[in-house]
Amino acid sequence: MTTTDERTALIVDDEPAHRLMVRAVLEDEGWTVADAESGDKALALLGKTQPHVALVDMKMPGMDGLTLMRELHARMPGLPVVLLTAFGSVGSAVDAMKQGAFDYLTKPADNEELKAVLEKSYDYRRLIEENARLRAERTDQGGGIIGASPGIARVRELIEQAGPSEATVLILGESGTGKELVADGLHRASTRSRKPLIKVNCAALPADLLESELFGYMKGAFTGAVKDKPGRFQLASGGTLFLDEIGDMPSHLQAKLLRALQEKIVEPLGSVKPVETDVRVLAATNRDLRADVASGRFREDLYYRLAVLEIPIPPLRERLEDLPLLTSFLLRKLGQKNHKEIRAVSPGFLEALNRHNWPGNVRELENVLERALILARSDTFGPDLLPAQLAGLVSKNACAVPGDIQSALLADAPHALESAMDDAERETLVRALDTYAGHREKTADALGISRRTLQYKLKKYGLTKR
């Protein structure tokens, strides 16, 4: 993301006189200007400069303006591209806007119009970046449930609905998807948020130790029990108890847990007097509990007691549209942890992230990024920093040109729309609609959201008639 007021424009035009004229006008306005006479030379410049806007001639020998625009968007998603066209080709320029151009100018460009259009492009760019920054900050404060995909939006919706209730909730998801974060969110949204959230990993403890940890024990209950010890149910009194990997709980403990849920009492080991409890229970598993119930491995009555509401978390491979914001968030967090800053990520590195299947989900992504961060000798991530299982996913023609991290990670338009916290987000949507002449499908595609999500946003902002 741009952190200074410096403005950089890239001019691509095969007419030297016109390039010089545009350069002079913009430099008088305080712009830093990079120019090229062809598409290939313009792309080569991206390794040295990161423009905020690009001014591209539509008709050039070799690579034409539309092809160059697509290449620029592939390498710097969100970059506003203004096309230059002859007067007789205005229709083509309008069609180009439907393909992603920000605006167009006829040649020779009028100086005042040129300045106005590029200022508008720059403001749009800064608006998107600022929204991305604010969105990321709000996400940090929200406990780390990162993403704007429909699946993650549904998870947030269920947390908001179920959080204030007293219902037990079963959180479902593969390892590394963030089940504990959902539990955190449910506890924060509950009336118990000022009381403890106690967590127990049922798969990490032997059966006998798990029993004493959950229900406690009395002095003399077994060898080594030299004093009374309250269990996690008692420690969580008034608050929430989170039972992670509940599917790995031994069957005899499932019966004790069922009684605790039904009767609101626990019996510490060695005690003949039940202890009343006031605990809300959340549970999570990466197993198919319905299949375990069918096979007799998990108690059916306990399953229904736990699964008053189920919150499924989609695996990362099913929400790859969240990769940009996840990557940006994790790099910022890992950079602070490791005292290093990454400012650019190569297209090859990003390509591998998007092609990988992510069996380890977000936890695996964090591992890949931290490894690359530690091995990086500069502030740029290249394909050479990828582990073996990802390195083979980089295509031979992937360009290793670095890009501004917020641009390269696409952490702008798609995620700027996610929040409705300020008017700037509405403005982003309005501009996108204007760019694509109100065409819903193209607007949704350009913003990286589904038609359904776009329709929801239009209704939310009162834009359904645009």
LUMMI-846417 format. One line per field, with one value per residue (C-alpha): y, z, x; residue number from 1. Coordinates in steps of 0.001 Angstrom, whole numbers, plus 524288, in hexadecimal, padded with zeros to 5 digits. Each point is the difference from the previous one (the first is absolute). Layout:
v <- Y/...
w <- Z/...
u <- X/...
pos <- NUM/...
***
This chain:
v <- 80000/80DC3/806BA/80D2A/80A9B/7FD2D/7FD56/7F7D5/7FEC3/7F66D/80543/7F633/805E3/7FD55/80E89/806BC/80DAA/7FC71/7F917/80C12/808D7/7F784/7FECF/80EBC/8024E/7F5F3/803B5/80E1A/7FA86/7F8EA/7F26B/7F6A7/7FAC8/7F38A/7FE32/7F57B/7FEFE/7F226/7F653/7F755/80B60/8048C/7F2BA/7FFFF/80CFC/7F9D8/7FA58/80DD6/807A6/7FD63/8097D/804A8/801D9/7FC39/807B8/7F69F/8023E/7F670/7FEF0/7FC4C/7F702/7F2A3/7FF52/80882/807CD/7F625/7F4F0/80886/803D3/7F1B3/7FD77/80BB2/7FB6A/7F250/80548/80B86/7FCFF/80C46/808FE/80A4B/7FFCF/80BBF/7FD60/80985/7FEBD/80724/8078D/7F649/7F48C/804CE/7F476/7F6AC/80776/7FED6/7F15E/7FFD0/80638/7F495/7F750/8071E/80D2E/80AD7/80AAA/804A3/80C6F/803B1/803C9/809BA/800AB/80CF6/80449/80352/7F3B3/7F809/80577/7FE30/7F1D8/7FC07/806CE/7F886/7F359/802CF/80355/7F35A/7F864/80654/7FDE5/7F179/7FEF4/80766/7F76F/7F3EE/80545/80325/7F2E6/7F902/807BA/7FCA0/7F1D2/8005E/80504/7F5AA/7F4CE/7FBAE/7FA16/80488/7FFFC/80565/7F385/7FB94/7F49A/808B1/80A19/7F51E/7FC3D/80E0F/80082/7F39B/80532/80C6D/7F857/7F54C/807C9/80633/7F31F/7F56A/7F528/7F645/80191/7F5E4/805F6/7F78A/80133/7F9D4/801F5/80D93/806A4/80853/7F8F8/805F3/80DA2/7FD58/7FBB5/80C99/807A9/7F8F5/80297/80E6B/8014F/7F98A/80580/7F80A/8078D/805D3/7F281/7F5EB/7F8CC/7F325/7F74F/7F170/7F7F8/7F2BA/7F980/804E9/7F946/7F195/7FB81/7FF95/80D4C/805D2/7FB73/80676/80C4E/80150/7FC38/801F6/7F701/7FF46/7FE1D/7F18B/7FC5E/7F98D/7FF22/80DB0/806FC/8073E/80AB7/80322/804FF/8066D/7FB93/8085C/80023/80697/8092C/80471/802F6/80B1E/7FF8C/7F6FB/7F2BF/7FCD1/7F187/7FEE8/7F334/7FACD/7F4C7/7F9E8/7FF4D/7F206/7FA12/7FF0F/80E88/802EE/7FABA/808B3/80BC7/7FD53/7FFED/80CB0/80664/7FA97/801B8/80B49/7F844/7F962/7F5CA/801F0/7F377/7FABB/80804/7FB0E/80D98/805DD/80DED/8093F/806D4/80C29/7FE60/801B6/7F56A/801B7/7F469/7FE15/7F4A4/7FCCE/7F2E6/7FC5D/7FE17/7FB83/7F4B7/7FD48/7FF94/7F661/7F752/8009A/80737/80C25/800AE/80461/806AA/807B3/803F1/80604/8067D/8064D/80343/80909/80881/7FC09/809C8/7FA0D/806EC/7FE78/7FB16/8099C/7F931/8036D/80E6D/8039D/80D9B/8023E/7FCFB/80E2F/80597/7F426/8013F/80E8E/7FE3E/7F4D7/806F1/80BD0/7F796/7F793/80BE9/805E1/7F328/7FE23/80E67/7FFE0/80724/7FAAB/80A85/7F853/7F287/7FAA6/7FB1F/7F293/7FEF6/8042D/7F68D/7F4A1/80418/80031/7F2DB/7F89A/7F771/803CE/7F325/806B7/80BC6/80D1F/7F9CB/7FB00/80D58/8064F/7F5EB/802A1/80EAF/7FF88/7F712/80967/80B8E/7F9D7/7FC24/80CDA/8080E/80BEC/80606/7F84F/7F23A/7F856/7F1FA/7FBAC/80155/7F60D/7F273/7F46E/7FCA4/80D7C/80307/7F703/807B5/80BFC/80069/80204/80D2A/80553/80D49/802AB/80E7A/804B5/80838/80842/7F642/8054E/80018/7F2DE/7F981/80543/8053A/80B58/80025/7F2B7/8022C/80E73/7FC0B/7F699/80A57/80A63/80802/80C8E/8075A/7FD27/7F1F5/80443/80908/7F49B/7F87C/80BC8/80233/7F1C5/80038/80C46/7F9E1/7F45C/807EC/7F952/7F25C/7F75B/7F406/807A1/8088A/7F40C/7F95B/80C22/80175/7F1A8/7FD4F/7F798/8054C/7FCA3/807B0/80B76/7FFF6/7FFF2/80B9C/8077E/7FE38/80375/80CC0/80368/7FE6B/7F61C/809D7/803B2
w <- 80000/7FD0C/80C6B/7FA7D/7F7D6/7F457/7F3A4/7F522/7F250/7F565/7F21C/7F4D4/7F25D/7F38B/7FC3E/8065D/7FE91/806F8/80AE1/8021E/80058/80A0E/8081E/8005F/80415/80AD6/80540/80125/808BA/808A8/7FA3B/7FEB8/7F21B/7F9D4/7F16F/7F5DA/7F162/8001A/80886/801EB/804AF/808EC/8068A/801B8/8073A/80A7E/80639/8028C/80284/8055A/7F999/80654/7F2A8/7F202/7F395/7F476/7F160/7FA2C/7F2BE/800B3/7F7EB/8062D/80CAB/7FF07/80B23/803C2/800E8/80806/808EE/802B8/802E2/80928/8073D/80124/8063E/8076A/80294/802D8/7F816/7F928/7F160/7F7C6/7F159/7F556/7F369/7F342/7FEDE/7F664/80941/80BBE/7FEC3/801B3/80C11/8060C/7FD7E/8065B/80C3A/800E6/7FFEA/80B56/7FB65/809E7/7F5E8/7F289/7F971/7F1B0/7F9B7/800AB/80E4C/804F1/80B0A/809C5/7FD00/80111/80D76/804AA/7FB7E/805DE/80CC8/8005A/7FD36/80ACD/809BC/7FC92/8023C/80D30/803C4/7FD62/8076F/80BB2/8005C/7FF8D/80B46/80844/7FC9C/8045D/80CB2/80309/7FCFA/80989/80A7A/7FC76/80474/7F330/7F8A8/7F2F8/7F30D/7F7ED/7F915/80136/808A9/809B5/7FF60/8040F/80B53/804D1/7FE98/80818/80A7C/800B5/80106/80945/80853/80950/801FF/80A10/7F5E0/7FE7B/7F2D9/7F827/7F786/7F468/7F79A/7FB9B/807EA/7FE37/7FBCD/80C42/808A2/80C3E/7FA44/7FE22/80E1D/8040B/7F7EF/805E7/80DBC/7FD34/7FA5F/80BCC/80CBE/8066E/7F971/80CCD/805E7/7FC7C/7F333/803B2/7F522/80028/7F4E2/80191/7F6C0/8072C/80D06/803E8/80411/80EA4/80015/7F787/809BF/80B80/7F811/7FC42/80C94/80A62/80B2E/80EBD/808C6/800B1/7F3CE/7FA67/802C3/7FF46/802A0/80BEB/7FF8A/7F9D5/7F20F/7F8F4/7F222/7F3EB/801B2/80D1C/7FB37/7F4FE/8094F/7FAA0/7F350/7F486/7FEC7/7F2A1/7FD54/7F424/7F866/80707/7F652/8067D/80D8D/80560/800E0/80EE0/80113/7F5E8/809AF/80AF3/7F702/7FBD8/80E32/802A0/7F49D/80360/80EB2/80198/809E1/8003F/80930/8031D/80112/80DD9/80382/80352/7FF62/7F2B5/7FD5F/7F8FC/7F3EB/7F86C/7F353/7F1B4/7F802/7F265/7F8E6/7F3AF/7F7C4/7F319/7FFA3/7F98C/80C80/7F8AA/7FA71/80D80/8058B/7F566/80302/80E9F/802B2/80518/80837/7F85A/80BC5/802B7/7F1C9/8000A/80D0A/7FA79/7F27A/80384/7F5B2/7F6CC/7FA62/7F4A3/7FC4B/7F192/7FD01/7F9C6/7F2C9/7FF51/802DF/7F84B/7FE11/80E3D/7FD50/7FD4B/80CB0/807C6/7FA54/80289/80E01/802EB/7FA15/80867/80C29/7FCDE/7FC5D/80D54/8067F/7F86F/7FF09/7F126/7F5FC/7F2D1/7F674/7F35A/7FB74/7F28A/7F6D7/7FFEF/80EB8/7FF6D/7F4F1/80830/80B8A/7F74A/7F9B1/80C88/805FB/80E30/80730/80C64/7FDD1/8063B/80941/7F433/7F96F/80C2A/8002D/7F1AC/8020B/80C6C/7F977/7F48E/80934/80761/7F38E/7F8BE/7FE06/7FB50/801CB/7F45C/7FF5B/7F3F2/7FBA3/8053C/80DC3/7FDA4/8062F/7F6ED/7FFE7/7FA92/7F7A9/7F527/7FE9C/7FA2B/7F13A/7F766/7FB1F/80D94/80132/80C73/7FFCF/80DCB/802DD/80B25/809F1/800ED/7F13D/7FDB8/80A5B/7FA9D/80D7A/7FA73/7F8B0/803AB/80E57/80042/7FD55/80B4F/80A45/8002A/80A61/7F850/7F3EF/7F8C8/7FDEB/7F9A8/7F733/7FBB6/7FBBE/7F91C/7F840/7FC1C/7FB75/7F813/7F9E8/7FB2C/7FC56/80A77/7FA98/80BFD/7FBC4/7FB3B/80C1B/808CD/7F85B/8005C/80EA0/80296/8062E/7FC55/7F98F/80C5D/80874/7F6A6/8006D/80ED0/7FFF5/7F649/808B4/80C13/7FA26/7F935/7F272/7F9FF/7F60E/7FA95
u <- 80000/80471/80449/80450/7F9AF/808CC/7F846/805B5/7FA54/803E8/7FE71/80036/7FF3F/8078E/7FF99/80BC4/7FA60/7F376/80780/80851/7F419/7F909/80C5F/801A7/7F1EB/8006C/80D50/7FB57/7F539/809C2/7FECB/80B5F/7FF58/80519/7FDCA/801AE/7FDF0/7FA97/7F8CF/80BE9/8084B/7F50E/7FF55/80EC0/7FED6/7F780/80C22/804EB/7F39E/7F28D/7F670/7F395/7F995/8032F/7FD29/80042/7FE5A/7F650/806AC/80E5A/808AE/801B6/7F871/7F3D8/7FA2A/7F598/809D7/8090A/7F4BD/7FD21/80E68/800A3/7F3DD/805A1/80C64/7FA3D/7F1A8/7F854/808F5/7F78E/802F7/7FBE9/7FFEC/803E6/7F85E/7FDDF/7F342/7FA5D/8024F/7F86B/7F6BF/80B63/8045A/7F28B/80062/80D6D/7FA4E/7F6B7/80C15/8064E/80540/7FDDE/7FD94/8044A/8050B/8004D/80CFE/805C4/7FBFD/7FAC4/808FC/7F56A/7F846/80C6E/80305/7F209/7FEF1/80D0B/7FCCB/7F333/80748/809B8/7F537/7F91F/80C8A/80256/7F1CF/80105/80CD9/7FABA/7F3EC/808AA/80821/7F40D/7FA00/80C5F/80077/7F1EA/8030E/80B64/7F6E6/7F5F2/80891/805F1/7F470/80551/7F8DE/7F4DF/7FBB3/7F1D1/80423/80715/7F51F/7F6B2/808E6/7FFDB/7F13F/7FE59/8092D/7F7FF/7F34E/80487/8096B/7F611/7F8AE/802B3/7FF93/80AF0/806A9/80783/80AAD/803AA/80C0A/80C97/80C5C/80580/7F35E/7FEA5/7F623/805D9/7FE53/7F193/7FF00/806B9/7F62F/7F45D/804EC/80268/7F24F/7F9AE/7FADC/80AD0/80AF9/804F4/80163/80A72/8013D/80676/8055A/802A5/805AA/7F9AD/809B4/80C0A/7FDA3/7FF71/7F274/802B7/8066F/7F538/7F5C2/806BD/80292/7F1BD/7F956/80A7E/80389/80020/80B9C/8036C/7F842/80C35/80E7C/805A6/7F321/8050C/7F5B1/7F2EF/800C8/7F498/7FD5F/7FE80/7F13C/801CA/80A9F/7F71A/7F4B8/7F7D2/807A1/8027B/80684/80599/80238/808C0/800E3/7F401/7FF50/80C00/7F9C9/7FF82/7F267/7FF72/802EA/7F592/7F609/8051E/8001F/7F1EF/7FBBB/80738/7F900/7F298/80007/809A0/807FF/80D48/80598/80E73/807D0/7FF62/7F3FF/7F273/7FA11/7FC9E/8044E/7F6D4/80554/7FC75/80749/7FD11/80693/80598/805E9/807E7/8047B/80679/7F907/7F323/7F831/7F3F8/807E7/805A9/7F23E/7FBDF/80BB2/7FDB6/80C9B/7F925/7F3B7/7F422/7F9B6/80C7E/80107/7F26F/802A9/80C5E/7FAF2/7F4CE/80674/80AE3/8099C/80799/80C9C/8038D/80DB8/80952/7FF75/7F174/8021E/80C15/7FA55/803DA/80E65/803DB/7FAD8/80476/80DA3/80094/7FB3E/8095F/80BBA/7FD50/7FEB3/80BCE/80806/7FD9E/8034F/80CAD/803D4/7FFFA/7F7BF/7FBEB/7FBE4/7FEB3/7FBCD/8030D/7F54F/80683/7FEE0/7F1C5/7FD33/804E9/7F796/7F3F7/802EE/802DE/7F569/8032C/7FD8A/804E2/7F72D/80329/809D8/8079D/7FF4C/80597/80AEE/8035F/80033/80816/809E5/80121/8011F/80B36/80747/7FDD1/80C55/7F87E/7F293/7FAB6/7FA62/803FE/7FD1C/80D3A/7FA7D/7F534/800C1/8014F/7F186/7FCC5/80BEE/7FB5F/7F367/806B5/7FE39/80BDC/7FB38/7FCF3/8067E/80789/7FCEC/7FD36/7F40A/7FB45/7FB31/7F243/7FEDB/80658/7F7D7/7F346/7FCE0/7F86B/7F322/7FA67/80254/7FCEB/7F1FE/7FF49/7FDB7/7F58A/8069D/80195/7FBBA/80C9E/7FBE9/7F37A/807C8/8088B/7F3FB/7FA23/80C81/800AB/7F1E1/8029B/80C14/7F82E/7F3F2/7F7DA/802BF/7FE47/80798/80BD3/7FFEE/7FFB2/80AED/8088D/7FE30/8027C/7F2C7/7F467/7F3B3/7F897/8097C/7FF79/7F121/8007B/80947/7F79E/7F43B/807D0/804BD/7F334/805FC/7F6B2/7FAE3/80D51
pos <- 1/2/3/4/5/6/7/8/9/10/11/12/13/14/15/16/17/18/19/20/21/22/23/24/25/26/27/28/29/30/31/32/33/34/35/36/37/38/39/40/41/42/43/44/45/46/47/48/49/50/51/52/53/54/55/56/57/58/59/60/61/62/63/64/65/66/67/68/69/70/71/72/73/74/75/76/77/78/79/80/81/82/83/84/85/86/87/88/89/90/91/92/93/94/95/96/97/98/99/100/101/102/103/104/105/106/107/108/109/110/111/112/113/114/115/116/117/118/119/120/121/122/123/124/125/126/127/128/129/130/131/132/133/134/135/136/137/138/139/140/141/142/143/144/145/146/147/148/149/150/151/152/153/154/155/156/157/158/159/160/161/162/163/164/165/166/167/168/169/170/171/172/173/174/175/176/177/178/179/180/181/182/183/184/185/186/187/188/189/190/191/192/193/194/195/196/197/198/199/200/201/202/203/204/205/206/207/208/209/210/211/212/213/214/215/216/217/218/219/220/221/222/223/224/225/226/227/228/229/230/231/232/233/234/235/236/237/238/239/240/241/242/243/244/245/246/247/248/249/250/251/252/253/254/255/256/257/258/259/260/261/262/263/264/265/266/267/268/269/270/271/272/273/274/275/276/277/278/279/280/281/282/283/284/285/286/287/288/289/290/291/292/293/294/295/296/297/298/299/300/301/302/303/304/305/306/307/308/309/310/311/312/313/314/315/316/317/318/319/320/321/322/323/324/325/326/327/328/329/330/331/332/333/334/335/336/337/338/339/340/341/342/343/344/345/346/347/348/349/350/351/352/353/354/355/356/357/358/359/360/361/362/363/364/365/366/367/368/369/370/371/372/373/374/375/376/377/378/379/380/381/382/383/384/385/386/387/388/389/390/391/392/393/394/395/396/397/398/399/400/401/402/403/404/405/406/407/408/409/410/411/412/413/414/415/416/417/418/419/420/421/422/423/424/425/426/427/428/429/430/431/432/433/434/435/436/437/438/439/440/441/442/443/444/445/446/447/448/449/450/451/452/453/454/455/456/457/458/459/460/461/462/463/464/465/466
***
